[in-house]
Amino acid sequence: KALGPKIAILPYTISGFPLAKEIIGQYEQNPDIEAIVIMNHGIFTFAEDAETSYNLMIDYVNKAEQYIAKHLKYHQSQPQSPDLQYSEDRISAMASLAQTLRGACAFKDSDGAMKRFYVEIRKKSDIVKASLSKTAEKICSAGVLTPDHVIRTKNKMVYIEFVPENDEDLVSLVNQKVAAFTNDYHEYFRSLSEAKGVTRKELDPFPRLFLVAGIGLFAIGFTGKEASIAADIGEHIIRARLCSNLLGKFTPIPDSHIFDMEYWSLQQKKINRKTSSLLSGQVAVVTGGAGAIGFGIAQQLIKAGAAVVISDIDEGRLEKVRSILAEKFGSTSVEKIVFDVTDFQSVKNAFNKISIKFGGIDILVPNAGIAHVATIENLDPAKFNQVIDVNLKGTFNVIKAAIPIFKRQKTGGNIVVISSKNVFDPGAAFGAYSASKAGAHQISKIAAMELAQIGVKVNMINPDAVFGDNRISSKLWDLIGPDRMKSRGLDAEGLRDYYRNRNLLKQQVLAEHVGNAVLFFASDQTPTTGASLPVDGGIPSAFPR
């Protein structure tokens, strides 16, 4: 009816010899066919040359679209409907839900390593409208359009009717939904393995798609790409289901076919999942990302497999760091966000945006800092307050804003505070910086005591004299370096030599060394919290004690 007489229609048959026999049988009956539709799988066109076959595909897809448009008055522009704009309260609810979903689906693999997911959210107006429809729950339970999709999305979606405002209620609701899905999956696997008389290793039982009333579609995946693919498929499933309900009755694919495809080794190879890195599936936020140390930290975390968000108030320098990292590791590995660590609401809003982009936060690196050189006698109280605001209050603000995220995720986490050698070995005329860093160091120790009960470790790194390089300089040394060079009668290279030669190992401390120390703590290689790790080449007066 829709595509004309030169097509053959076959029931779903798994790829291989049985399908080949079905196709040749159809061809022998009608040698004029130029396309085959395999139900719940797709359309195949063929001809004597590739171009003709391609053009036939376009023609048949156009015929299908015209048929749908005619019978539904369905505008082709509808799938491109705009994203809905949400209020800050709704954005906060979306972020909380993403964090909770991500945590509820995280699990430990056979080696005891935590497997985390990334989240992708789709909120185009037609998807949100579908989430509020009377058929929303049926859409979620009807299954995939084609068995191929099951390796990306599982067979069914989870429907969430509302998002509770209270965190405890939200976590409880999501856990109930996920538990119901996983129980059904276990039974699906058990019953079909038994019915088919096969032995298979059960895949993880967690859902990949969640349709949330009034908000949109949430997809999860072990990588950002997997989450995006699942979201693409989910959108198509919803739109196709809405059309099919208006055109006629949608017939779900039998679970038996779904099982065959999901547990077919050739299908699993399509995913081509790489060996997990130290920080696979984790999201790291590095404040002060526009400077040398921030760059070094971000680089080492990306190398270890994390998705990294760098932040700063200097958008120009921040973009420079982002572009260097993106060129080296790929644009999906790093994001930038501008916010002010001294403004708690700004921090909360930024963390919401990060959670909507990735699903949550696993690693927090409070690194933003400024310095001011002046003796106490000459120290302007306003300058003192400014340094305290950034270095101490800024550290407090980002730690405080991250705690509810860690609690919703329930997967632990790491906070690695970039402290300073000056905490243990302060210098004259550096009172504002030394005092602010000492305060941040102390609040971090208290955070270590308070957050251990939710599995979050807090550790401090105390670097010294990290100058950066020609690409990304240290903003701190850009500020204080000229005075230090003048007071010691040194040029820039001489100043570097001075600080290198004053440490026991006679080594220059690089930004990547600080990054390596962050990676050590962030990768959970030891059960350590509340520790201070010097990265200074060995300064006896700065030994922690």
C-alpha positions in Angstrom: 0.0 0.0 0.0 2.7 2.5 1.0 5.6 1.4 -1.2 4.1 -0.2 -4.3 4.2 -3.6 -6.0 8.0 -4.0 -6.5 8.8 -4.9 -2.9 8.7 -8.1 -1.0 7.7 -8.3 2.7 9.2 -10.9 5.0 8.6 -11.6 8.6 11.5 -10.9 10.9 14.3 -13.5 10.5 17.7 -13.4 12.1 20.5 -12.6 9.7 22.2 -15.6 8.1 21.3 -18.6 6.0 17.6 -18.8 6.9 17.1 -15.2 5.8 19.0 -15.8 2.6 16.6 -18.7 1.8 13.6 -16.5 2.5 14.9 -13.8 0.2 15.7 -16.1 -2.8 12.3 -17.6 -2.4 10.6 -14.2 -2.8 12.8 -13.3 -5.7 12.0 -16.5 -7.6 8.3 -15.7 -7.2 8.7 -12.1 -8.4 12.0 -11.3 -10.3 10.9 -7.7 -10.6 11.3 -6.9 -6.9 13.8 -4.1 -6.2 13.4 -3.8 -2.4 12.7 -6.1 0.5 11.2 -5.0 3.8 12.0 -7.3 6.7 9.4 -6.6 9.4 10.9 -5.0 12.5 14.3 -4.7 10.9 14.3 -2.4 7.9 14.4 -2.0 4.1 17.0 -3.2 1.7 17.2 -2.1 -2.0 19.3 -3.6 -4.7 20.3 -3.0 -8.3 23.0 -3.7 -10.8 25.1 -0.7 -9.6 25.5 1.1 -6.3 24.1 4.4 -7.4 20.9 3.0 -8.7 20.5 1.0 -5.5 21.1 4.1 -3.4 18.6 6.1 -5.4 16.0 3.4 -4.9 16.5 3.6 -1.2 15.9 7.4 -1.3 12.8 6.9 -3.4 11.3 4.3 -1.1 12.0 6.3 2.1 10.4 9.3 0.5 7.3 7.2 -0.4 7.1 6.1 3.2 7.3 9.6 4.5 4.7 10.8 2.0 2.3 8.0 3.1 2.7 8.9 6.7 2.3 12.6 6.0 -0.9 12.0 4.0 -2.5 9.8 6.6 -1.4 11.7 9.6 -0.9 15.2 8.3 2.4 14.7 10.1 4.9 17.5 9.2 8.4 16.3 8.6 9.6 19.3 10.6 8.1 17.9 13.7 11.2 15.8 14.7 13.2 19.0 14.6 11.0 20.7 17.2 12.9 23.0 19.5 14.2 22.3 22.9 11.9 23.6 25.7 13.3 26.3 27.9 13.1 25.5 31.6 13.1 27.7 34.7 16.0 27.4 37.2 13.8 25.2 39.4 13.1 22.8 36.6 16.8 22.8 35.6 17.6 21.9 39.2 15.1 19.1 39.2 16.5 17.7 35.9 20.0 17.8 37.4 18.9 16.0 40.6 17.1 13.4 38.6 20.2 12.8 36.3 22.4 12.4 39.3 20.0 10.0 40.9 19.4 7.9 37.8 23.2 7.7 37.2 23.8 6.5 40.8 20.9 4.0 40.8 22.3 2.3 37.7 26.0 2.2 38.7 27.3 -1.2 39.7 30.5 -3.0 40.5 32.0 -5.3 37.9 33.5 -8.7 38.4 36.8 -7.1 39.5 35.0 -4.9 42.1 35.5 -1.7 40.0 32.6 0.7 40.0 31.0 1.0 36.5 29.4 4.4 36.1 27.2 5.8 33.3 27.1 9.1 31.5 23.7 10.8 30.9 22.2 12.4 27.8 19.0 14.4 28.1 16.6 15.2 25.2 13.9 17.7 25.8 12.4 18.6 22.4 8.8 19.7 22.6 7.3 16.7 20.9 9.2 14.3 23.2 8.0 16.2 26.3 4.5 16.2 24.9 4.7 12.4 24.4 5.9 12.1 28.0 2.7 13.6 29.2 0.4 11.7 26.9 -2.0 8.9 28.0 0.0 6.4 26.0 3.4 7.3 27.6 3.6 4.2 29.7 2.6 2.0 26.8 5.2 3.6 24.6 7.8 2.7 27.3 6.7 -0.9 27.6 6.1 -1.8 24.0 9.8 -2.5 23.2 12.3 -1.5 20.5 11.4 -1.0 16.8 14.0 -3.4 15.6 16.0 -6.1 17.6 19.3 -4.4 16.5 18.5 -1.6 18.9 18.4 -3.8 22.0 22.2 -3.8 22.4 22.1 0.0 22.7 18.9 0.6 24.7 17.6 -2.7 26.2 14.1 -3.7 25.1 12.0 -1.3 27.2 12.1 2.1 28.7 11.4 3.2 32.3 8.5 5.6 32.7 8.7 8.1 35.6 5.4 9.9 36.2 6.7 12.7 38.4 9.9 14.0 40.0 9.6 14.4 43.8 11.1 17.6 45.2 12.5 15.9 48.3 15.8 14.1 47.7 14.9 11.1 49.9 11.6 10.6 47.9 13.4 11.0 44.6 16.1 8.4 45.4 13.4 6.0 46.7 11.2 6.4 43.6 14.2 5.9 41.2 15.5 2.9 43.1 12.0 1.3 42.9 11.8 1.9 39.2 15.3 0.6 38.5 14.7 -2.5 40.8 11.5 -3.4 39.0 13.3 -3.1 35.6 16.2 -5.2 36.7 14.0 -7.9 38.3 12.0 -8.2 35.0 15.3 -8.4 33.1 16.6 -11.2 35.3 13.4 -13.2 34.7 13.5 -12.5 30.9 17.1 -13.8 30.8 16.4 -16.8 33.0 13.2 -17.9 31.2 14.5 -17.6 27.7 17.9 -19.2 28.4 15.9 -22.1 29.9 13.4 -22.2 27.0 16.1 -22.2 24.4 18.4 -24.6 26.2 21.4 -22.3 25.9 24.0 -21.2 28.4 24.8 -17.5 28.2 26.5 -15.0 30.6 23.9 -12.4 31.6 24.6 -8.9 30.6 24.1 -6.0 33.0 20.3 -5.7 33.7 20.1 -1.9 33.9 17.8 0.3 31.8 19.2 2.7 29.3 16.2 4.9 28.6 13.9 6.8 31.0 10.9 8.8 29.8 10.1 11.5 32.4 6.7 13.2 32.5 7.0 16.9 31.7 10.8 16.8 31.3 11.9 14.6 28.5 14.0 11.6 27.7 17.1 10.6 29.8 19.5 8.1 28.2 22.6 6.5 29.9 25.7 4.8 28.5 29.1 3.8 29.6 30.5 6.5 27.3 29.1 9.8 26.2 28.8 8.4 22.6 26.8 5.3 23.9 24.5 7.6 25.8 24.0 9.8 22.7 23.2 6.8 20.5 20.7 5.5 23.0 19.1 8.9 23.1 18.9 9.1 19.3 17.2 5.6 19.2 14.9 6.5 22.1 13.6 9.6 20.3 13.0 7.6 17.1 11.2 4.9 19.1 8.8 7.5 20.7 8.1 9.3 17.4 7.6 6.0 15.5 5.3 4.7 18.2 3.1 7.8 18.1 2.8 7.5 14.4 2.1 3.8 14.5 -0.6 4.2 17.1 -2.4 6.6 14.7 -1.9 4.5 11.6 -2.9 1.2 13.1 -1.9 -1.2 15.8 1.8 -1.5 16.9 2.8 -5.1 17.2 5.8 -5.6 19.6 8.6 -7.9 18.7 8.5 -11.2 20.6 11.0 -11.4 23.5 12.4 -14.6 21.9 13.6 -12.6 18.9 14.9 -9.9 21.2 16.9 -12.4 23.2 18.4 -14.0 20.1 19.7 -10.6 18.9 20.8 -9.3 22.3 22.9 -12.4 23.1 24.2 -12.9 19.6 28.0 -12.5 19.7 28.1 -10.7 16.4 25.8 -8.1 17.7 27.8 -7.6 20.9 30.9 -6.9 18.7 29.2 -3.9 17.2 29.6 -2.1 20.5 33.4 -2.6 20.4 33.8 -1.4 24.0 37.4 -0.6 24.8 39.2 -1.8 27.9 38.2 0.5 30.8 40.7 3.2 31.8 41.3 4.2 35.4 38.6 6.9 35.4 36.2 5.5 32.7 32.7 6.8 33.2 33.7 9.5 35.7 33.1 13.2 35.5 35.7 15.6 36.9 35.4 19.3 37.5 38.6 21.4 37.8 38.2 25.0 39.0 41.0 27.5 38.1 41.2 25.6 34.8 42.6 28.6 32.8 46.0 28.4 34.6 49.0 26.1 34.3 48.1 23.8 37.2 44.5 23.5 36.0 45.7 22.6 32.6 48.1 19.9 33.9 45.4 18.4 36.1 42.8 18.3 33.3 45.3 16.7 30.9 46.2 13.8 33.3 42.5 13.2 34.1 41.5 13.0 30.5 44.4 10.7 29.7 42.9 8.4 32.4 39.5 8.3 30.8 37.5 10.9 32.6 35.2 13.5 31.0 36.6 16.8 32.3 34.9 20.2 32.9 37.3 23.1 33.4 36.1 26.3 34.9 37.4 29.8 35.5 36.2 33.4 35.3 38.8 34.2 32.6 36.9 33.0 29.6 39.6 33.9 27.1 42.3 31.9 28.8 39.8 29.1 29.6 38.9 28.7 25.9 42.6 28.5 25.1 43.1 25.6 27.5 40.0 23.9 26.3 41.0 24.2 22.6 44.5 22.7 23.3 43.0 19.8 25.3 40.2 19.3 22.6 42.8 19.2 19.8 44.9 16.6 21.7 42.1 14.4 23.1 39.0 15.2 21.1 36.2 17.7 21.7 34.0 15.3 23.7 36.7 14.8 26.4 36.6 18.4 27.7 34.0 21.1 28.3 34.4 24.6 29.7 32.1 26.5 32.0 32.5 30.0 33.3 31.5 30.6 36.9 32.6 32.5 40.0 33.7 30.3 42.9 33.0 33.1 45.4 29.3 33.1 44.5 27.6 30.0 46.0 24.5 30.3 43.8 26.8 30.6 40.7 28.5 27.4 41.8 25.2 25.5 42.3 23.9 26.7 38.9 27.1 25.6 37.2 27.0 22.1 38.8 23.4 21.8 37.6 24.5 22.5 34.1 27.4 20.0 34.3 25.0 17.4 35.7 22.5 18.0 32.8 25.4 17.7 30.3 27.1 14.5 31.8 24.8 13.2 34.6 26.7 14.3 37.7 30.2 14.8 39.3 32.6 12.1 40.6 35.8 14.1 41.0 36.1 17.6 42.2 39.4 19.5 42.1 39.1 22.9 43.9 42.1 24.7 42.3 41.0 28.3 41.7 43.3 30.7 43.6 44.7 34.1 43.6 47.6 35.8 45.3 48.6 39.2 46.6 52.0 40.3 47.8 52.2 42.7 50.7 53.4 42.8 54.3 50.7 42.8 57.0 51.4 46.5 57.6 50.7 47.4 54.0 48.0 44.8 53.3 44.8 46.4 52.1 41.9 44.8 53.9 39.9 44.7 50.7 42.7 42.8 49.0 42.9 40.4 52.0 39.2 39.8 51.8 39.4 39.2 48.0 42.1 36.5 48.5 40.1 34.9 51.3 37.0 35.0 49.1 38.6 33.1 46.3 41.0 30.7 48.0 39.1 29.9 51.2 35.4 30.6 50.6 35.7 29.4 47.0 37.0 26.0 48.2 34.2 25.9 50.8 31.6 26.8 48.1 32.5 24.1 45.6 32.8 21.4 48.3 29.5 22.3 49.8 27.7 22.4 46.4 29.1 19.0 45.5 27.8 17.2 48.6 24.2 16.8 47.6 25.3 15.4 44.2 27.5 12.8 45.9 24.6 11.9 48.2 22.2 11.4 45.3 24.6 9.3 43.3 25.6 7.1 46.2 28.8 6.0 44.4 31.3 7.8 46.6 33.7 10.2 45.0 36.9 12.1 45.4 37.6 15.7 46.3 41.3 16.6 45.7 42.1 20.1 46.9 45.0 22.0 45.5 46.6 23.4 48.6 50.1 24.9 48.9 53.5 24.5 50.3 52.8 27.7 52.1 50.4 26.0 54.4 53.3 24.4 56.2 56.0 26.9 55.2 54.5 30.4 54.9 56.6 33.4 53.5 56.8 37.0 54.6 54.7 39.5 52.6 52.5 36.6 51.5 50.1 36.6 54.4 46.8 36.8 52.5 47.7 33.8 50.3 49.2 31.7 53.1 46.3 32.4 55.5 43.7 31.7 52.9 45.4 28.4 51.8 45.7 27.3 55.4 42.0 27.9 56.0 41.1 26.0 52.8 43.4 23.2 53.9 41.7 23.0 57.3 38.2 23.0 55.9 39.2 20.2 53.6 40.4 18.1 56.6 37.0 18.7 58.2 35.3 17.7 54.9 37.3 14.4 55.0 35.9 13.6 58.4 32.3 14.5 57.5 32.1 12.9 54.0 33.8 9.6 54.8 30.3 8.2 55.8 29.1 8.6 52.2 32.2 7.2 50.7 33.7 10.5 49.5 37.5 10.9 50.1 39.0 14.4 50.5 42.8 14.8 50.1 45.1 17.8 49.7 48.0 18.4 47.4 50.7 20.9 48.3 52.7 22.0 45.3 55.4 24.6 45.1 56.6 26.9 42.3 54.7 25.6 39.3 55.5 28.1 36.6 53.7 26.6 33.5 55.1 26.9 30.0 54.9 29.1 26.9 51.5 27.8 26.0 49.8 28.1 29.4 51.5 30.2 32.1 50.7 30.2 35.8 48.5 33.2 36.6 49.9 33.3 40.2 53.5 33.5 38.9 52.5 36.0 36.3 51.5 38.2 39.2 54.3 37.6 41.8 57.1 36.5 39.5 58.3 40.0 38.5 58.7 41.1 42.2 60.5 37.9 43.0 62.9 38.3 40.1 63.5 42.0 41.0 64.2 41.2 44.7 66.7 38.5 43.8 68.2 40.1 40.8 67.2 37.2 38.5 65.6 36.8 35.1 62.8 34.4 34.4 65.0 31.4 33.8 67.1 32.3 36.8 64.0 32.4 39.0 63.0 28.9 37.8 66.6 27.7 38.6 66.4 29.3 42.1 63.2 27.4 43.0 64.5 24.1 41.5 67.8 24.3 43.4 66.2 25.0 46.7 64.4 21.6 46.9 66.1 18.4 48.0 65.7 16.6 44.6 66.8 19.6 42.6 63.9 19.1 40.2 61.5 21.5 38.6 57.9 20.9 39.6 55.7 20.7 36.5 51.9 21.1 36.2 51.7 17.5 35.0 53.3 16.4 38.3 50.4 18.0 40.2 48.1 16.2 37.7 49.7 12.9 38.5 49.1 13.4 42.2 45.5 14.3 41.6 45.1 11.2 39.5 46.6 9.0 42.2 43.9 10.1 44.7 41.1 10.3 42.2 41.7 6.7 41.0 41.1 5.2 44.5 44.5 3.3 44.5 44.7 3.5 48.3 42.0 3.8 51.1 43.2 7.3 51.9 41.4 10.4 53.1 42.5 13.6 54.9 46.1 13.3 53.6 48.4 16.0 52.5 50.8 15.2 49.6 53.7 17.6 48.9 54.6 18.0 45.2 57.6 20.3 45.8 60.8 18.4 45.2 61.3 18.1 48.9 61.2 21.3 51.1 62.1 20.2 54.6 60.4 23.2 56.3 57.2 22.2 54.4 57.2 18.5 55.4 53.6 17.8 56.8 53.7 17.2 60.5 
